[in-house]
Amino acid sequence: MSAANARGSVSVIVAARDEARGLADTVAAALAAGWAAFGDVEVIVVDDGSRDDMPALAARLAADHPEVRVVTHARALGLGAVY
């Protein structure tokens, strides 16, 4: 652990399908909580075959925040495939 993240780090997995409406708020909350509690955070958004605008929104969030990563399933695989 480096001095920069002496409090530790956390990875938050956001499993989502067709959640474009709430994704930005969820990612913002996860980032804020991770920074406050640990000082170092990554948010992994797993798109489970969304049919709405969620994949494009997730890509924009990742472009805006280097702490956000996106994993995309071409079709819905279910919650078990997220983990």
KANOR-V949522 format. One record per residue. N is the residue number from 1. RES is the residue in one small letter. PSI is psi in whole degrees, 0 to 359 (999 if undefined). OMEGA is omega in whole degrees, -180 to 180 (none if undefined). NEAR is the number of other C-alpha atoms within 12 Angstrom. Layout:
BEGIN
{{N,RES,PSI,OMEGA,NEAR} {N,RES,PSI,OMEGA,NEAR}}
END
This chain:
BEGIN
{{1,m,128,-179,11} {2,s,166,178,10} {3,a,330,-179,10} {4,a,328,180,12} {5,n,49,-177,17} {6,a,339,178,12} {7,r,353,180,17} {8,g,189,180,19} {9,s,164,-179,24} {10,v,145,171,23} {11,s,129,180,24} {12,v,125,178,29} {13,i,124,178,26} {14,v,103,177,33} {15,a,126,-174,32} {16,a,145,173,37} {17,r,123,-180,31} {18,d,47,-177,23} {19,e,32,-177,27} {20,a,323,-175,25} {21,r,324,-176,17} {22,g,0,-172,19} {23,l,314,-177,33} {24,a,317,179,29} {25,d,320,-180,17} {26,t,314,179,25} {27,v,317,179,38} {28,a,318,179,26} {29,a,319,179,18} {30,a,317,178,28} {31,l,313,-178,33} {32,a,316,-180,21} {33,a,319,179,21} {34,g,316,179,26} {35,w,318,-177,24} {36,a,319,-174,17} {37,a,326,-172,18} {38,f,333,-177,22} {39,g,344,-180,23} {40,d,127,-175,28} {41,v,147,166,30} {42,e,142,177,29} {43,v,123,179,35} {44,i,111,178,32} {45,v,121,177,41} {46,v,109,178,38} {47,d,113,-177,38} {48,d,66,175,30} {49,g,39,-178,25} {50,s,147,178,27} {51,r,358,178,19} {52,d,204,-177,19} {53,d,10,-176,21} {54,m,318,180,29} {55,p,318,179,32} {56,a,319,179,22} {57,l,317,178,27} {58,a,319,179,40} {59,a,320,178,25} {60,r,318,178,21} {61,l,318,179,27} {62,a,324,179,26} {63,a,327,-179,14} {64,d,335,-174,15} {65,h,109,-179,20} {66,p,346,179,17} {67,e,352,-177,28} {68,v,131,175,33} {69,r,152,-178,27} {70,v,132,172,32} {71,v,129,-176,27} {72,t,127,171,27} {73,h,132,-179,22} {74,a,332,177,15} {75,r,162,-179,16} {76,a,124,-180,20} {77,l,351,179,19} {78,g,166,-175,18} {79,l,323,-179,17} {80,g,329,180,10} {81,a,343,180,17} {82,v,321,-175,22} {83,y,999,none,16}}
END
